[in-house]
Every structure is written in C-alpha cells, then in structure tokens.
Amino acid sequence: MWQLSLATRTAFPRLNLGGTTANQISTRNFLVAPSNGSAIVVIDGNPNGTLRFYDPVSDSFVKSSSNAVPSLRGTASSAPDGSFLLVDNFVFNASLTVLGSMVPSGTASAAAMAFGVVAGPTDGFRVQAADAQVSVQRLQRVSVSSLQSQQEFRLPEPVMDITPGNTGTTAAPRLWPPTATAVLLGPRGTTQLWPQGIVTDGNYAYLLSVSGLTTMSLGPASGQGPSFTAQGVVNGATFRTPVAPGSIVSIFGTGLADQGVAGQVPLPTTLGGVCVMANELAIPLFYTSATQINAQLPPELAAGRTVFSVQSLGAARTSGGVAVTTAAAAPGVFSVDVGGRTQAALFHAGDFSPVTPANPGLRDQDLILFVTGLGAVTPRVAAGSAASSNPLSVTSQQVAVTIGGRPMTVTYSGLSPGFVGLYQINLRVPADRAPGDSLPVVVTVGTASSPTSGAPVAAIR
C-alpha cells in the first residue's frame, strides 16, 4: 500500500503500518472508502474475500474479517458515512461484521450473482443476473436495515462486467472486456479493473451498460416524464420497425416533450425542452410533442443494438434506456395526400407534379420517389445537416424499385439535396410496366425491403 500526498505531490510505500498485519496485499484486490474519508477497507482477492479496515488517523489496520465473502466476485461500495459496506451481495457494518445478504430469498444461486453494487445513505443497490423467470438483468433497491427489497427495475440492456473477479477464468459469464482479453491480462497481473459500475444520487441510478450509460429513475413509475418502448421507435416514413442510421425516425410515447418545430438547418439537438440520446449521442430533432418526436439517426451509428433515451432538460427527468435493434438499411417509402387520396410520394421529374390517376407515370418518363432508410452514402453528410447537390451523396448499396411488381429503371439513388435524412430515387418507367391506378411501390436495398403489406400506391399507364 502506498500513500499519496496531495500537499507535496509525492508518493511513498507504507512499509510498516503497525499491529500484526504486514503491509502486504495479495493480487486481485481493491480499496473502498466512504466519501467522508473516515476509513479505507482493503478487500483482498483471495477466493473468500478477506476484509481489512485501515484507520488513517492511527495509520494502521485496526480490524479484519477473514474469509468474509464466499466466492468473491469483486463488486464493492461504502456508505457515504462509512456506517456500512457492500461487498458482492453481503452487507457489513463498520466493525466488518456481516449483517446479511441483499439477495431476495428463494433466488437461484446462478441468478444471485451481483453484477454491480452501490451504497446510498440507507439503501443498497445491486444488479441481479437474469434467470429462467426473468430474462433480463434487474436493478434492485434494498433497505440495509431490513435487508428487504424496496424497488426493482428491469434493465433495458446488460451492464458491463467490469469486476476483476473473473479475469483468470474462461467459464464465468463476461461481457467486457472479452474473455480472451481478460484471461490474457489477469494472470499477468498487468491490470486492475475498478469494481464499481453503478453510482446513484438518490433520485437516479447511473449504470455502465453495453452501449454506454444507462440512467434509471428511482422515483415512482407515475409522473416520471418521458416514456416509450422499443416498439415506439419506428421508421419515419412507414411508422414500422426497424430503423437505420442516417434515416428519419419517429418516437411515439407519452410525456415526451413540449411542442417544438426545428426552424433551422443544421437541426438542433435540443427542442421542446428535451434532447434524445442514441448510444450517448444527442441526435438532431425535426419535431417534438407530448406523444411524438421526429428525428434523424446519426449516420455514424453502427447497425446493431442502439439504446435510446429522452432527457427532459427543464424538469431534469429522463426516460429509461430503451434498446432497439437498428439495421444497416431499412427502406421506407413516404406517403402524401393528394385530393384525399393517400399515395406514394412519387413526382414527375419534369414539373414536379404528383403522380396521380389523373396524371399517371407513363412509359419512358422520369419520376422521383422520396424515401428514407437507404443506408450509407458517399460522401457522408454530418448528422442534422442538409445534403449537398455538388457533390451528390450516392447510396453505397444497390437500390431497386418495383411498382405493381414490375422493376423500374433506377438512374439515381442517394440523399435529396437540401434536406436532412431524406433520400430520393430517380427512376424511369420501362416499356414492360404494369398499368394500374393503385400499384404498390416497394423499395429494396441489398436484402432489406420496404413493407409490402399496406405499401403506398402509385398510378402507372
């Protein structure tokens, strides 16, 4: 153990701490201290977790508890005033006497694993592993005095496994670092991972999760501001899942935001008193209301798991993190209302008049179709910025369009100049067109297609 002096900016080893305990600490160990600085508890990384209490006033170890934590995993936290200590699932008082376990009675041993703990003034918080009954991890709030659960919150995605307890094994569950990395680092003793992945201010719990930071409100479920589900994050053209980076998306929920409309480009990332986060990126906003938010997903987001949250700035409230699976491309065809008829957003290239039964697309005519979700483009345009006309941003993947089941000739597919997140497809009507007034329009990018059921329609003759 070394002592660091903030006054002299020096560090030196404590060669003799007095008493019967030598100044020697085994490998895989960590320190925990209350915020008032009254003590330090050293948790030795032997298989059963020996605890040692260091008193900075007397500069010595004054208490110890051998083999205190069976099968030590390595998550620990101290109450702000040092009145109790959490190590994995166990609660200790200031004398290092175990008071009991925070695991709910009847919990299977596999689900009892603590993926993180943090101590508040009177409560302890722990992340319980998923089990056969509940397939997601849960944040549990436990009263230290009664060891009874007070609240439980289902987490939208797994927390990061940043404890040092499993660095030398390939069998235990691990999310981060990857097992191969952890096994390489652990036996060589070249790293020490901080065991705490949760903090709380009493109103919110903040957890390091797979995609970044997850914020959980600890208040009652009612009146907690923004709320939405994964099913409410949809393509802005079709109002269906999935969604894709770079595209226009809509979020439907309750208590989302005040009414707001973006009046500038680049689009703002705060509007209607809220900001929307996607994997900890603030995303550009078109429109906000209590039940709907229209936004653009940043093109730099990778396809896969994306965690969304809506953060209310004035009320300092936030939704829970909502995990959504994003696709590399998720084409959606916009619809427009023309004379009371809902149809595809398809226009004549010559005069930009809408394609209707009274003004249909004809053989060898050039038409323009407006869509979103066509995926990556070259060159990329910054999130919230309007696309340029010089150079044009062309889709990286090949795009195909069928109207009435017949392929159209695509002459251009890419971002629509002057717009944010809007794509356009220039196409020509071929000779073997399928005539009709209500022909479904379907767009395909790679293996992803716009919905065929309830597809918007167009008139071709």
C-alpha positions as CSV (number, residue, x, y, z in Angstrom):
1,M,0.0,0.0,0.0
2,W,1.3,3.4,-1.0
3,Q,0.3,6.8,0.5
4,L,-0.1,9.8,-1.9
5,S,0.3,13.3,-0.6
6,L,-1.8,15.9,-2.3
7,A,0.1,18.6,-0.5
8,T,3.6,17.6,-1.6
9,R,2.6,15.7,-4.7
10,T,4.7,12.7,-3.6
11,A,4.0,9.0,-3.1
12,F,5.8,6.5,-0.9
13,P,5.1,3.0,0.3
14,R,3.8,2.3,3.8
15,L,6.4,-0.2,4.8
16,N,5.3,-0.6,8.4
17,L,1.6,0.0,9.3
18,G,1.9,-1.3,12.9
19,G,-0.1,-4.1,14.5
20,T,0.1,-7.7,13.5
21,T,-0.8,-7.1,9.8
22,A,2.1,-6.7,7.4
23,N,1.8,-4.2,4.6
24,Q,1.3,-6.9,2.0
25,I,-1.7,-7.3,-0.2
26,S,-2.4,-10.3,-2.4
27,T,-3.2,-10.0,-6.1
28,R,-6.6,-9.0,-7.4
29,N,-7.6,-6.7,-4.6
30,F,-9.2,-3.3,-4.3
31,L,-9.9,-0.4,-1.9
32,V,-13.2,1.0,-0.8
33,A,-13.6,4.2,1.2
34,P,-16.6,6.3,2.4
35,S,-16.9,9.8,1.0
36,N,-16.1,11.4,4.3
37,G,-12.7,9.8,4.3
38,S,-13.0,8.2,7.7
39,A,-11.5,4.8,6.7
40,I,-10.3,2.6,3.9
41,V,-11.3,-1.0,3.6
42,V,-8.9,-3.3,1.7
43,I,-10.6,-6.3,0.1
44,D,-8.0,-9.0,-0.6
45,G,-8.6,-11.1,-3.7
46,N,-8.3,-14.5,-2.1
47,P,-11.1,-16.9,-3.0
48,N,-13.2,-16.0,0.0
49,G,-12.5,-12.2,0.3
50,T,-10.7,-11.1,3.4
51,L,-11.6,-7.6,4.5
52,R,-9.1,-5.3,6.3
53,F,-10.1,-1.9,7.9
54,Y,-7.4,0.8,7.7
55,D,-7.7,3.8,10.0
56,P,-5.9,6.8,8.5
57,V,-5.7,8.6,11.9
58,S,-3.7,5.8,13.6
59,D,-2.1,4.8,10.2
60,S,-2.8,1.1,10.8
61,F,-5.1,-1.7,10.2
62,V,-7.4,-1.9,13.2
63,K,-9.9,-4.6,12.1
64,S,-10.0,-7.6,9.8
65,S,-12.5,-10.2,8.8
66,S,-11.1,-13.4,7.2
67,N,-13.0,-15.4,4.6
68,A,-15.8,-12.9,4.8
69,V,-17.2,-13.3,1.2
70,P,-17.6,-16.8,-0.2
71,S,-16.6,-17.0,-3.9
72,L,-15.7,-13.3,-4.0
73,R,-16.7,-11.8,-7.3
74,G,-15.4,-8.3,-6.7
75,T,-18.1,-5.6,-6.5
76,A,-18.0,-3.3,-3.5
77,S,-19.2,0.1,-2.2
78,S,-19.2,2.0,1.0
79,A,-22.0,4.1,2.5
80,P,-21.1,7.9,2.4
81,D,-20.7,8.0,6.2
82,G,-18.9,4.6,6.5
83,S,-21.7,3.1,8.5
84,F,-22.0,0.0,6.3
85,L,-20.2,-1.7,3.4
86,L,-21.4,-3.7,0.5
87,V,-19.3,-6.5,-0.9
88,D,-20.9,-8.5,-3.7
89,N,-24.3,-9.4,-2.1
90,F,-23.2,-9.0,1.6
91,V,-23.8,-6.1,3.9
92,F,-21.1,-5.4,6.6
93,N,-21.2,-2.9,9.4
94,A,-18.4,-0.6,10.4
95,S,-16.9,-3.4,12.5
96,L,-16.8,-5.6,9.4
97,T,-19.5,-7.9,10.9
98,V,-21.7,-9.3,8.3
99,L,-25.3,-8.2,8.7
100,G,-26.8,-10.4,5.9
101,S,-27.3,-10.8,2.2
102,M,-29.2,-8.5,-0.2
103,V,-30.2,-11.4,-2.4
104,P,-34.0,-12.0,-2.3
105,S,-35.0,-15.2,-0.6
106,G,-35.6,-18.1,-2.9
107,T,-33.3,-16.7,-5.7
108,A,-31.4,-19.4,-7.5
109,S,-27.6,-19.2,-7.0
110,A,-26.9,-18.6,-10.7
111,A,-29.2,-15.5,-10.6
112,A,-27.8,-14.3,-7.3
113,M,-24.6,-13.1,-8.9
114,A,-24.0,-9.4,-8.3
115,F,-23.1,-7.6,-11.5
116,G,-22.5,-4.4,-9.5
117,V,-23.4,-2.8,-6.2
118,V,-23.5,0.8,-4.8
119,A,-24.4,2.1,-1.4
120,G,-26.6,5.0,-0.6
121,P,-27.1,6.6,2.8
122,T,-29.6,3.9,3.9
123,D,-30.1,1.7,0.9
124,G,-28.0,-0.7,-1.2
125,F,-28.4,-1.2,-4.9
126,R,-27.4,-4.3,-6.8
127,V,-27.7,-5.7,-10.3
128,Q,-29.1,-9.2,-10.3
129,A,-28.4,-11.6,-13.2
130,A,-31.1,-12.8,-15.5
131,D,-32.7,-16.1,-14.8
132,A,-35.3,-18.5,-16.2
133,Q,-38.2,-16.5,-14.8
134,V,-36.9,-13.0,-15.8
135,S,-34.7,-12.9,-18.9
136,V,-33.2,-9.5,-18.2
137,Q,-30.9,-8.1,-15.5
138,R,-32.6,-6.2,-12.8
139,L,-31.6,-3.2,-10.6
140,Q,-32.8,-3.9,-7.0
141,R,-33.0,-1.3,-4.2
142,V,-32.6,-3.0,-0.8
143,S,-33.1,-1.5,2.7
144,V,-29.9,-2.1,4.7
145,S,-31.8,-2.1,8.0
146,S,-34.3,-4.8,7.0
147,L,-32.5,-6.4,4.0
148,Q,-35.8,-6.3,2.2
149,S,-36.2,-5.2,-1.5
150,Q,-37.8,-1.8,-1.8
151,Q,-37.9,-1.5,-5.6
152,E,-36.9,-3.4,-8.7
153,F,-36.3,-2.1,-12.2
154,R,-35.8,-4.2,-15.3
155,L,-32.7,-3.0,-17.2
156,P,-33.0,-2.4,-21.0
157,E,-29.6,-4.0,-21.7
158,P,-26.9,-5.8,-19.7
159,V,-24.5,-3.8,-17.5
160,M,-20.8,-4.0,-18.3
161,D,-19.0,-6.8,-16.4
162,I,-16.1,-4.7,-15.2
163,T,-15.3,-6.6,-12.0
164,P,-11.8,-8.1,-11.5
165,G,-13.2,-11.3,-10.1
166,N,-13.2,-13.4,-13.2
167,T,-10.1,-12.2,-15.0
168,G,-8.4,-15.6,-14.7
169,T,-11.2,-17.9,-15.9
170,T,-12.9,-18.7,-19.1
171,A,-16.0,-20.3,-17.5
172,A,-17.7,-17.4,-15.8
173,P,-20.1,-15.0,-17.6
174,R,-18.3,-12.0,-19.0
175,L,-19.5,-9.1,-21.1
176,W,-16.5,-6.7,-21.1
177,P,-13.6,-6.9,-21.5
178,P,-13.9,-10.0,-23.8
179,T,-12.9,-13.2,-22.0
180,A,-9.8,-13.7,-24.2
181,T,-8.6,-10.2,-23.2
182,A,-9.4,-10.7,-19.6
183,V,-7.6,-14.0,-19.4
184,L,-4.6,-12.6,-21.1
185,L,-4.4,-9.6,-18.7
186,G,-5.5,-11.3,-15.4
187,P,-2.8,-13.9,-14.9
188,R,0.0,-11.5,-15.8
189,G,-1.3,-9.0,-13.2
190,T,-0.9,-6.1,-15.6
191,T,-4.4,-4.5,-15.0
192,Q,-6.8,-3.8,-12.2
193,L,-10.4,-3.1,-13.2
194,W,-12.4,-0.8,-11.0
195,P,-15.1,-2.9,-9.4
196,Q,-17.9,-0.3,-9.3
197,G,-20.1,0.2,-12.4
198,I,-23.0,2.0,-10.6
199,V,-23.4,5.3,-9.0
200,T,-26.6,7.0,-7.5
201,D,-27.6,10.4,-6.3
202,G,-30.7,9.1,-4.6
203,N,-33.1,10.1,-7.4
204,Y,-31.4,8.3,-10.3
205,A,-29.0,5.3,-10.7
206,Y,-26.4,5.5,-13.4
207,L,-25.0,2.2,-14.8
208,L,-22.3,1.4,-17.3
209,S,-24.0,-0.7,-19.8
210,V,-23.0,-2.5,-23.0
211,S,-23.9,0.5,-25.2
212,G,-22.8,3.3,-22.8
213,L,-24.5,4.9,-19.9
214,T,-28.0,3.8,-18.7
215,T,-30.0,6.2,-16.5
216,M,-32.7,4.8,-14.3
217,S,-35.2,6.9,-12.4
218,L,-35.6,5.7,-8.8
219,G,-38.9,7.5,-8.2
220,P,-42.5,6.2,-8.6
221,A,-43.4,5.0,-12.1
222,S,-46.2,7.6,-12.5
223,G,-45.4,11.2,-13.4
224,Q,-41.8,10.5,-14.3
225,G,-41.8,12.3,-17.6
226,P,-40.8,10.8,-20.9
227,S,-41.8,7.2,-21.5
228,F,-41.7,5.0,-24.6
229,T,-40.9,1.4,-25.7
230,A,-38.8,-0.2,-28.4
231,Q,-41.9,-0.7,-30.5
232,G,-42.4,3.1,-30.4
233,V,-39.1,3.8,-32.3
234,V,-40.0,3.4,-35.9
235,N,-39.1,4.4,-39.5
236,G,-40.3,8.0,-40.1
237,A,-41.9,7.0,-43.5
238,T,-43.7,3.7,-42.6
239,F,-44.1,4.0,-38.8
240,R,-42.8,0.5,-38.6
241,T,-39.6,-1.2,-37.4
242,P,-36.6,-1.4,-38.0
243,V,-34.8,1.8,-38.3
244,A,-31.4,2.6,-39.9
245,P,-28.5,5.1,-39.3
246,G,-28.8,8.2,-41.3
247,S,-32.6,7.9,-41.7
248,I,-35.6,9.9,-40.4
249,V,-37.2,8.2,-37.4
250,S,-40.2,8.8,-35.2
251,I,-40.5,8.0,-31.5
252,F,-44.0,7.5,-30.1
253,G,-44.7,7.6,-26.3
254,T,-46.2,9.6,-23.5
255,G,-44.9,12.8,-21.8
256,L,-42.1,13.0,-24.3
257,A,-41.7,16.8,-24.8
258,D,-43.3,20.2,-25.3
259,Q,-44.4,21.2,-28.8
260,G,-41.5,22.2,-30.9
261,V,-40.5,22.6,-34.6
262,A,-37.0,23.0,-35.9
263,G,-36.6,26.3,-37.7
264,Q,-33.0,25.9,-38.9
265,V,-30.5,23.6,-40.6
266,P,-28.4,22.1,-39.2
267,L,-31.1,20.7,-37.0
268,P,-30.9,21.3,-33.3
269,T,-30.2,18.6,-30.8
270,T,-32.4,20.2,-28.1
271,L,-36.1,21.0,-28.9
272,G,-39.3,21.1,-27.0
273,G,-37.4,21.1,-23.7
274,V,-35.7,17.7,-24.4
275,C,-32.8,16.0,-26.1
276,V,-32.8,12.5,-27.5
277,M,-29.8,10.3,-26.9
278,A,-28.9,7.3,-29.1
279,N,-25.9,5.4,-27.7
280,E,-24.9,8.5,-25.8
281,L,-25.1,10.7,-29.0
282,A,-27.5,13.6,-29.0
283,I,-29.4,13.2,-32.2
284,P,-30.9,16.0,-34.5
285,L,-34.6,16.8,-34.0
286,F,-37.2,17.9,-36.5
287,Y,-40.3,18.0,-34.3
288,T,-41.3,17.3,-30.7
289,S,-44.6,16.9,-28.9
290,A,-46.0,15.0,-25.9
291,T,-46.6,11.9,-27.9
292,Q,-44.3,12.0,-30.9
293,I,-40.7,13.0,-31.7
294,N,-39.3,13.1,-35.3
295,A,-35.5,12.9,-35.5
296,Q,-32.6,11.8,-37.6
297,L,-30.4,8.9,-36.6
298,P,-26.8,10.0,-36.9
299,P,-25.2,8.2,-39.9
300,E,-22.1,7.4,-37.9
301,L,-24.1,5.0,-35.7
302,A,-23.3,1.3,-36.3
303,A,-26.0,-1.1,-37.1
304,G,-26.9,-3.4,-34.1
305,R,-28.0,-2.6,-30.6
306,T,-28.8,1.1,-30.0
307,V,-30.1,2.4,-26.7
308,F,-32.4,5.4,-26.9
309,S,-33.4,7.8,-24.1
310,V,-35.4,11.1,-23.9
311,Q,-34.0,13.5,-21.5
312,S,-36.2,16.4,-20.2
313,L,-33.9,19.3,-19.6
314,G,-36.0,21.7,-17.6
315,A,-37.5,19.1,-15.3
316,A,-34.3,17.1,-15.0
317,R,-36.1,13.9,-15.8
318,T,-35.2,11.2,-18.2
319,S,-36.8,8.1,-19.7
320,G,-35.4,4.7,-19.1
321,G,-32.9,3.5,-21.7
322,V,-34.7,1.6,-24.5
323,A,-32.7,-0.9,-26.5
324,V,-33.6,-1.1,-30.2
325,T,-32.0,-3.2,-33.0
326,T,-31.0,-1.0,-35.9
327,A,-30.4,-2.3,-39.4
328,A,-27.8,-1.1,-41.9
329,A,-30.7,-0.2,-44.2
330,A,-34.4,-0.1,-43.5
331,P,-36.1,1.5,-46.6
332,G,-39.4,3.2,-46.1
333,V,-41.5,5.0,-48.8
334,F,-43.1,8.3,-47.8
335,S,-46.8,8.8,-48.5
336,V,-48.6,12.0,-49.4
337,D,-52.3,13.0,-49.5
338,V,-53.4,14.3,-53.0
339,G,-57.1,15.2,-53.2
340,G,-58.0,13.0,-50.3
341,R,-56.1,10.0,-51.8
342,T,-53.1,8.6,-49.9
343,Q,-50.3,7.5,-52.3
344,A,-46.6,7.2,-52.6
345,A,-44.5,10.4,-52.6
346,L,-43.8,10.0,-56.4
347,F,-43.5,13.0,-58.6
348,H,-42.9,13.8,-62.3
349,A,-39.3,14.9,-62.8
350,G,-40.2,17.5,-65.4
351,D,-42.6,19.7,-63.5
352,F,-42.5,18.1,-60.0
353,S,-46.3,17.4,-60.2
354,P,-47.5,14.4,-58.2
355,V,-48.2,11.1,-59.9
356,T,-51.9,10.5,-59.7
357,P,-54.5,8.5,-61.6
358,A,-55.3,11.8,-63.4
359,N,-51.6,12.4,-64.1
360,P,-50.0,8.9,-64.1
361,G,-46.5,7.9,-64.8
362,L,-46.1,6.9,-68.5
363,R,-43.6,4.8,-70.5
364,D,-40.1,6.3,-70.7
365,Q,-41.0,9.1,-68.2
366,D,-38.6,10.1,-65.4
367,L,-40.1,10.1,-61.9
368,I,-38.7,11.0,-58.5
369,L,-39.6,8.9,-55.4
370,F,-38.9,10.1,-51.9
371,V,-37.9,7.6,-49.2
372,T,-35.7,7.2,-46.1
373,G,-33.6,4.5,-44.7
374,L,-31.4,3.6,-47.7
375,G,-28.3,3.3,-45.5
376,A,-24.8,4.6,-46.0
377,V,-24.0,7.2,-48.7
378,T,-20.8,8.5,-50.2
379,P,-19.8,11.2,-49.3
380,R,-21.3,11.1,-45.8
381,V,-23.2,14.1,-44.6
382,A,-22.9,15.2,-41.0
383,A,-25.9,14.4,-38.8
384,G,-28.5,17.2,-38.9
385,S,-27.0,18.8,-42.0
386,A,-28.7,19.2,-45.3
387,A,-27.4,17.1,-48.2
388,S,-25.4,18.9,-50.9
389,S,-26.1,19.0,-54.7
390,N,-22.4,19.1,-55.5
391,P,-21.3,16.6,-54.8
392,L,-24.3,14.3,-54.6
393,S,-24.3,11.7,-51.8
394,V,-25.0,8.4,-53.5
395,T,-26.1,5.2,-51.7
396,S,-23.4,2.7,-51.1
397,Q,-25.7,-0.3,-51.8
398,Q,-27.6,-1.0,-54.9
399,V,-31.3,0.1,-54.8
400,A,-34.2,-1.4,-56.7
401,V,-37.8,-0.2,-57.1
402,T,-40.8,-2.1,-58.2
403,I,-44.2,-0.6,-58.9
404,G,-47.0,-3.2,-59.3
405,G,-44.4,-5.9,-59.1
406,R,-42.5,-4.6,-62.2
407,P,-38.9,-3.4,-61.8
408,M,-38.3,0.3,-62.6
409,T,-35.1,1.6,-64.1
410,V,-33.2,3.4,-61.3
411,T,-31.0,6.2,-62.6
412,Y,-30.0,7.7,-59.2
413,S,-30.4,6.8,-55.5
414,G,-29.0,9.0,-52.7
415,L,-29.7,11.9,-50.4
416,S,-32.1,14.5,-51.6
417,P,-30.2,17.9,-51.9
418,G,-31.2,20.5,-49.4
419,F,-32.9,18.0,-47.0
420,V,-31.9,16.1,-43.8
421,G,-32.2,12.3,-43.8
422,L,-34.4,12.3,-46.9
423,Y,-33.4,10.1,-49.8
424,Q,-34.6,10.3,-53.4
425,I,-34.7,7.7,-56.1
426,N,-34.8,8.9,-59.7
427,L,-36.4,6.2,-61.9
428,R,-37.6,5.7,-65.5
429,V,-40.8,3.8,-66.4
430,P,-39.9,0.9,-68.6
431,A,-41.8,-0.5,-71.6
432,D,-42.9,-3.6,-69.7
433,R,-44.6,-1.6,-67.0
434,A,-47.7,-2.9,-65.2
435,P,-50.6,-0.4,-65.8
436,G,-53.0,0.5,-63.0
437,D,-54.1,3.2,-60.6
438,S,-53.2,1.6,-57.3
439,L,-50.0,-0.2,-57.8
440,P,-47.9,-0.9,-54.6
441,V,-44.5,0.7,-54.5
442,V,-41.7,-1.3,-52.9
443,V,-38.0,-0.3,-52.5
444,T,-35.2,-2.8,-51.9
445,V,-31.7,-2.1,-50.6
446,G,-29.5,-5.2,-50.6
447,T,-31.7,-7.8,-48.8
448,A,-33.9,-5.2,-47.0
449,S,-37.2,-4.1,-48.5
450,S,-39.8,-1.6,-47.6
451,P,-43.1,-3.1,-46.3
452,T,-45.2,-4.9,-48.9
453,S,-48.2,-5.1,-46.8
454,G,-50.0,-1.8,-46.9
455,A,-47.4,-0.4,-49.3
456,P,-48.1,3.1,-50.7
457,V,-49.5,3.0,-54.2
458,A,-48.9,4.8,-57.5
459,A,-50.6,5.2,-60.9
460,I,-48.7,4.0,-64.0
461,R,-50.1,3.7,-67.5
